[in-house]
Amino acid sequence: MSTATHKLLKGATGDWEMVIGMEIHAQVTSNSKLFSSASTAFGGEPNTHVSLVDAAMPGMLPVINEECVRQAVRTGLGLNAKINLRSVFDRKNYFYPDSPQGYQISQYKSPIVGEGEVVVELDGGKTATIGIERLHLEQDAGKLLHDQSPTMSYVDLNRCGVALMEIVSKPDIRDAEQAKAYVTKLRSILRYLGTCDGDMEKGNLRADVNVSVRKPGGPLGTRCEIKNMNSINFIGQAIEYEARRQIEILEDGGEIEQETRLYDPNKGETRSMRSKEEAHDYRYFPDPDLLPLEFSQRFVDELKAELPELPDQKKARFISEFGIPPYAAGVIVSEPQLAKYFEDMVASSGDPKIAANWLINEHLGRLNKEGLSIENSPIEASANGAIVTLIHRQVISGKIAKEIYEITWSTNVDPSAPKKIHTLSDVEHLVESRGMKQVTDLSAIEKVVDDIIAANPDKVAQVKDKPQALGWFVGQVMKSSGGKANPQAVNDLLRSKLGV
């Protein structure tokens, strides 16, 4: 695969280049918070998952959650990053009503994970390598609720103290498509590792996007940060808008103010939130209640040995072991549950190429249409594998397979259906009971072929001059047989009869 070129934006004074960096906040998969034993479960009644530590009661001291440390190290290993055996927790001082301590426990100069990289795949088989600057652990804030009363705001501290991994990229991203591909790939890696569920709707993965523009190859421009993005599509839209906003200001002779902005998806534009603070404004200093975090190389090596097969490794294996095209392999490995579904289909059908094609074109297409994910698919991998098996054995044609699929779907979503369709025997019984077997007997097909040839002498003449016109006859025979005729047998018989 080749290295990607990037998109330049045209302005009145020529081309402009975008320079983009991202700070991804990923909620650590853990049953309890970073420094307390309070639950991290989503959807609890307000202020029911709050310990005395989270509420910053006097005398309460934080205690590090070892599982969160493990998850951060595993994530760093998955990003091919340097793991720092010694790191320090700092206090980042600022006041918000949803942060009772008046500061956030984070990591500043000495993070748990150092430099790494993520390779993203783009259209046309191109790739881009996005550098990772650091990954550090920090605690989340609570949530302000402004719509509960006309005169006051309410505070829910359930999220307060939940462990976050802040993954900071280098300013290596050069356009909106690369940014979207980066977030998509990073989320996929986190899900494979099991260190974050990547649920952006719940706020478990969100991004702060830093955007600046410059003349190609010129010095870096002043950046603006777009805060709390929780949609990959909105990230792309916000970047495009913000870059063009900055270009217009610069071409009119103005200057870009470094600030934090919010994206309004209804208006499709960013708006100012506040001036951007510098690091010194937060008055960082080592947290006096927490010792430096230290662990051994053996601890890291043991976690590395337990890592699962990650998306790039799985894709390479699917291509080499199953012989499926790179694009199909990329689609299938994008989600761990989808990759498992595919491998289960292959295990039950024995034909990875047909399974990959069927999964992507038929099953995923239907799931997308119905707004469903692979996790709540009404058709199990074993049933789709059974359909692929019968296609491979030439028991059913592609057309009949689609009819079998529709019947299987309808049966499995019908709560009143007496028996669901899950196994090969279930699908075979369906084919037998409805007389849907493919016809491979040439004598049964020959009369249909002869009738169509006799009725279309003009088409016969065309085939003599243009052999590709044979496809019309194949289509007519398949239509006449209700899709039951074996396409290859029909093709061979027609070639013999028409002499092409």
N, C-alpha and C positions, 0 to 999 in steps of 0.2 A: 504494500500500500504506500501511497505517496503522501508527502507532507502537504497540508492544506495551504492554499492561498486564502486571503481574507478580503472581506468586503470593504471597499472604500465608499464614503458618502460624498456626493458631488455638491459643492456649494457654489456661490456666485464667484468666488475667488479661486476655485479649483477643487482638487480632491482633499478630503479630510480622513484621518484615520482614528478609529475608536481605540481607546485603551481601557480595558475593563478588568477589575479585580473583584473577587467575591469573598464574603465571609458567610459561611454556611453554619447555622446553628442547628445541630442535630441532637434531639433528646435521646439520652442514653437509655437503652433497654435495661431496666433494673426495677426490681419490685419496690425498692425504697430510695429515698432521696440521697443527694451527694454527701450531706453531713448530718443526716438524721434518719431515724427509722420510720418516718411517716410514709404512707403509701403513695405511689405514683399513679394509681389507677385513674383512668379518664372517666369523667362524667359524674363524680361524686357531688353531693350537695355542697354548696359553698362553705368553705372553711371547716370541712370535716376531715381533711387530710393534712392537718397542721399540727406539728409538734411545738413544744416550748422553744426549741432551737429555731425553728422556722419563724416563729412569732417574735424572735429576738428578746425573749424575757431575760431580765438581769441574771447574770451568773451562769447562763446556759452556754456550753462550749461545743463547738463542732467536732465531730469524729468522722474521719474519712471512710467512705464506703469502698471496700476493697473490690467489689464487683465492678464498680464504675471505673476503677483504675484498670482492671483487666480489659474492660470493653474499649477504653481509650487506647491501650497498647495494641490490642487486636486490630483496631481501626488503622492505627499507624502502620502496622505491618501490611495490612491490605492496601495501603497507599504507597508501598515501597519507600517508607519514610524512616528517618533516623529516630530511634527510640532513646530518649535521654534517661539514664539510670538515676539521675538526681534532678528533681524539679521543685519549684517553690510556689506556694500559694500566696497571692497578694490581695490586699484590699483596694478595690477600685471605688473611690469615694464620690458618690453623688446621691442626691435625695429625690426619691419618687415615692408617692403615697403607697404604692404596691410593693415596696421594698422596706420592711420594718427596720432592718439594721441601719439603714442610711448609708450602706455601702454594699458592694457585691464582692464575694470571694471569687477570685479569678486567678489567672496566671499571666504574668506580663513578660519579664525578661528571661525567665527560665521555665519554658513550657514542657509538658510531658513528652511531646512529639515534635521533632524538627522537620527538616526539609524532605519532601517526597514529590510524587508526580502522579498525574492521571492522564492516560492516553484516551482521547475521545475519537470516535469515528464519525465522519461527516459524509455528506452526499458525494457520490462519484468515487467511493472507495478511498477517500483521502482521510488523513488523520491529523490531529493536533495534540501536542503534549503540553499540558497545563501544569506548571509547577505549583507545589504546595509549600507555602512559607512555614507553616506551623499548625499544630493542633493543640489546643489547651482545654482543660476542664474548667468549668465555672458553673455557678448556680443560677437558675432562672429566677425571674421576678414573678410576682402574683399578677392579678388581672383586675383592671378597673372596669366597672360596669356603670355606664352613663345613662342607660335607658330604663332604669328601675324607678326613678323618681324625678319629678320636674325641678327639684330644688337641691338635690345632693347626688354625689356619686358613691357607689358601694365598692368595697374591696373584697375580692376573693383570693385567699392566700393558698389555695390548693396547689398551684403550680410553684409557689415560692420554695426555693431550695431544690427543685428538681434538677438533676444533673444534665448539663449540656456539654457537647463537644463543639467548640468553635473551630471550624476548619477554614483557615485563611489561605486563599490562593495568591500566587504572585500575579502581577498585572500582565499576564500572558494572553488574555482573551482579547480577540480583535474584532468580533462582531456578535450580533445577537444570536445567530445560529450556533456559534461555538459555545456561547454562554448556556444556552438551553441544553446542548449536548453534554456539557460539563456537569450540570446539575443532575441530568438524567443518569449519566454514568456513575456519578458519586452516590446517588441514591441507590442504584443497583448494587454497588459494592457494599454499602452499609447493610442492605437487606440480606445479601448472601452471607455476610459475616454475622448477622443477627445482633448487631450493635445498636441499630436504630431501625424502627419500622418504616421510616420515611413517609409517614402519613401527613401530607401537607395541609389537608383540610382540618386536621386537629391541631395544627401548629407544631407538630413534632419535628418538622423539617422546614426551616424558613431561611431566607437569604437576605443579606444586605449587599447591595450591588453598587460598587464604586465606578463611576463613568467619567471619563475625560476625553477630550479630542485634541488632535494636533495635526499639523501638516505631516505627511508621511515621512518617517525617519527623524522628525524634529524633536525638540525637548518636550518632556511630559507637560501636559496642561494641568490646570487646577481641576481637581475632581470634586464631584458631588456624589453623596451617598443616598441611594434609594433604599429606604428602610422597610424591613419586615415583609418581604415578598413571599407569598405562599402558593404561587402557581407558576409553573414553568412557562406557560404561554404568556402570562402577564409579565414575567421577567423579560422575555423577548420584546414585547410591546413597549415596556418602560424604557429599555435601553435605546431602542430606535427613536422614541420621542425625545428623551433627554439629550442624546447626541445631537439631534437636529436643533433642539432649543439652544444648546451651547454654541453650535456653529453660527446660528443667526445672530446671537449676541456678539460674538467675536468679529463677524464680518461687518457688523454695524459699528465697530470701533469700541465696543464695551469690554468689560472684564468679567470673568466668571468668579462668583463668590463661593468659597468653600462652605458648603452647607449640607444639612440633612434634609432630604425631600421624601414625600410620600407619593405613591402612584394611585391615581383614581381610575379604576378600570371602566367606570361608566362614561367618563369624559375622555379616556384614553390619553391622559396627560399627567405629568408630575407637578407637585406644588410644594412650596417651601414649608418646612416644619420648624427648623431652628438652625442657627449657625452651628457649624461643625466644631466640636471640641477637639483640642489637641490632647495628646497623652498626658502632658504635664497638668492639664486642668483637672484630671482625676486624682492627683496626688497619690499615686501608687506607692505602697510600701508593704513589705512582707507581713503577712498576717501573724500577729504575735501568739494566737491561740493554736496555730498549726505548725508542727515541725516540718522541715523539708521532707518531701516525699522521695524515698530511696528504695530501690529494689535491685535485684541481682540480674546479671545476664542470663543466668539459668532460668529465672522466672520468665524472661522474654523468650528464650529458646523453647521452653515448654509450651507457651502460648502459640508460637509460630508453628510448632509441630502439629498442633491441633486445628490449624486453619482449614476451612473447607475449600473445595475447588471454586475459584473465583471466576467471574464472567469471561475474562480473556482466555483463561486456561480451558474452561469448558467449551468455549467457541472453537478453539484450536482442536480440541479432541473430537468434537462433533464433525468438523470438516474432515479430519484425517481418518477417524474410525468409521463414520457413517457415510462419508462421501457426499454430504449435502453442501449446497453452494454457500459461500461466505455470507451473503445477504440473509438467507434463511436462517443460518446459524446465529447471526447477530440478533435477529428478531426473537428467536426462541430463547436465547440466554439472557434476554433483557430483564427477566424476572425469575427468581429461583423457583417459584411455584410452576411457572410455565415450562421451564427446563425439565423439571421433574415429571410433569404431565407428559411431555414429549418422550422422555425415556421410558415411562410406563407404557406408552403407545407402542414404542419400538419393541419392548419386551414381549408384548402380547401379539404383535403382528409380524415381527421379523423383517419388515421392509421400511428402513428409515427414510428413504427418499420419498416414497408415497406418503408416509406418515407426516413428514415435514410439510409437504405440499398441502395435504388435507387439513392439517392443523392450522396453517396460516391462512389459507384461502377460504376454507369452509367454516371451520369451527371458530376461529378468532373473529372472522367477519360477522358471524351470527352473534357472538357474545358482545361485540362492539355495538351492533344494531340494537340489542336488547339492553344495553347499559350494564352488562354483567362482567365480572372478572373471572379469571380462570379458577379462583378459589370457590366460587359459588356456581360453577358450571353444572347444569342439569344432566349433562352427559359425561359420564366418567371416562377416564382414559381407556379403560378396558373395552368399553362399548365402541369408542372411535377406533381403537386398535382392531376390534373385530371386523368393522366395516372395511378397514384397510386390508385386513387378511383376505377377505372375500374378493376385493378388487385384485389383489396380488395373485390369487388362485384362479382368477378369471371366472369366478362363480357369478359375479354381478358386474355390470358395466358402470362407467362413471355416472351416467344418467340415473340408473337404478340406485346407485349408492347415495345420490342426493335425495332420492325419495325415501330410502331407508333412514337416512339421517333425520329428515323431517318427521317421519313417524316416531322415531326414537325420541326426538326432542318433545313432541306433543305428548307422547305417553308419559315421559318422565316428569313433565311439569303439571300433569293432570292429577290432582289429589285423589280423584275417584278411580283412576286406572287400577285394575286388580293386580297387575304385575308390571313392574318396571323392567326396562331393558338395560342390562349391565354387562353380560358376558357373551362370548362367542356363540354358545349354544342358544342364547336368547335371540341373537341376530339371525343365526341360521334358521331357527324355528320361524321367525318372521318372514324370511325369504321363501321358505318352503310353503308356509301356509297361504301366502299371497301369490304364489306362482311367479316369483320375480327373478328366477334363475336366468342367467345369460344363455342364449342359444348359440352353441358352437357347432352344431350339426350342419354341415354345408348343404345337405339335401333339403333341410328345412328353410334355409335362406335362399337357395338357388332360384326358386320360383319367383320370389319377391324381386330378386335382382333382374331376372329375365323380363318380368312385366315392366319394370321401370325403364330398362334399356329399350324395349319395344315401343314404349309410349313417348320416348324422347329422342328421336333420331337426330334432331338439331344439336342436342347436347352431346350426343355420341360423336358427331363430326367435330365439335369443338375440342373434345378430349384428344382426338388424333393430333390436332395442331398444338394444343396447350394441355399437357398431361396434368398440370396442377388443378385443372377443372374437375379432376376425379373426385375432389372433395364434395362437390355438389351431389354426386351419386351416393357417396357414403352417407351423407346427411339424410337423403331421401329414404335409403334402406333402413337407417336407424329409426327414423320417424315412423316408417311403415310397421316396424317390428316393435314399436313401443319402447325403444331403447334396450331391448333384450338381446339383440344381435351382437355378437362379438365384433368390435370395430376392426380388429386386425384380420379376422376371417373374411369380413365383408370387403375390406381393402384388397386382400389377395384374390378373392373371387372376381371382383370387378376388373382388376388388372388382367387377369387371365381372359375374361370374357371380351374385354375391349382391346386387348393387345397393346397395352401401354406399360 
